[in-house]
Amino acid sequence: MTLPRLDIDLGAITQNARALVDRLSPMGIQVMGVTKAALASPQVASAMRAGGVHGLGDSRVQNLSRLRAAEPDAHLTLIRTPMLSQIEEVVRQADASFNSEPVVLEQLSRAALRLGRVHEVVLMVELGDLREGVGAADVVDLARGVDRHKGLRLTGLGTNLACQSGIVPDAHKMAELSRVVTEVERACGLRLTVVSGGNSANLDWALSAEDVGRVNELRLGESILLGTEPLHRRHVPGLRTGAFCLTAEVIEVQDKPAQPWGKVAQAAFGAPSQRVSDGFARQAILAIGRQDADLDGLTLPAGLSPLGMSSDHFIIDASGTSIAVGDQVTMQLGYAGLLRAMTSPFVTKRQWSPVKVSAAGRGQ
Ligand SMILES: *Cc1c(COP(=O)(O)O)cnc(C)c1O
């Protein structure tokens, strides 16, 4: 099988989904499995569903159509506000979408009526991270607008924090979301069924909250897939971190001066990485680069340390090892690396399930 290769342990993904579903359900919080970092792999989606997630979400319409084909009975949400140029496809592939723009809502409603459907709408509330959503003061107006569109049904409100500005989804922010929910319900005379509080960055809050207010859904990707949370990139206790590992092949091993020589300017990706040691170092090159992975969150086996990565070369310090050309090196990756590896056509994906559940049509 060609290298680099990403191995995906579907059993670990199911276990993580199950652990999170079980811990959040006593608080009345359901889990939407977010598949985008796994390029909406049907096997990954199926593994999440086996762990009890109540629906699937993805930010790309192309990914949703993959999910639709593989999991026809799953509830699918587009978790990024739709492009006007893709409206009809959104209505076809997604049961629901996240929204913040009146012009998009209007077109969604028309497309839904044309297709004979009712499209569910979750309005996004901006609570300070400065990504998507309308300010709390404008949500009521937007909600009234949705109510007037025959092709749409307003099912809830959502918010997203931590992703753009690192704003923490704490008790204060979540209470604010609950307050806006009540306000919209009062103004529009309806009951919102979905209050989508955020992503894996909300776990710190959710798992320690005394009262989660009206929040009844979290959209979880990173924590299910990698067992980590994005605020501090820490391991979430009880979750497995080894669901994905990346293997690359050594193509050069040479003892070289530890310091580069010559006049210094920019490297391929900005400032050159500084090397700390002097004397000589055994340097190995892995045939993998930024087209396939990302240094952020990459964990090499003990004894190897990263020196830098360009498009196609991953330079590592292998001093004191007997690493050789042709060897394979297996590493763990962070969220950015996972996203890149899943998206790269150069990375072979091998999905496996340690538990044979093929009788139920799952796994492979
Ligand atoms: C990506 C995304 C998520 C999932 O985030 P994780 O940190 O991977 O759990 C949730 N909501 C929205 C809107 C997203 O774009």
The ligand as an ORCA input file, in Angstrom:
! r2SCAN-3c Opt
* xyz 0 1
  C     -15.911     22.535     12.657
  C     -17.093     22.967     13.374
  C     -17.508     22.278     14.517
  C     -16.735     21.127     15.122
  O     -15.641     21.616     15.801
  P     -14.655     20.662     16.658
  O     -13.778     21.606     17.377
  O     -13.941     19.828     15.666
  O     -15.490     19.869     17.565
  C     -18.673     22.713     15.130
  N     -19.378     23.760     14.671
  C     -19.005     24.451     13.572
  C     -19.837     25.586     13.111
  C     -17.851     24.078     12.887
  O     -17.473     24.769     11.803
*
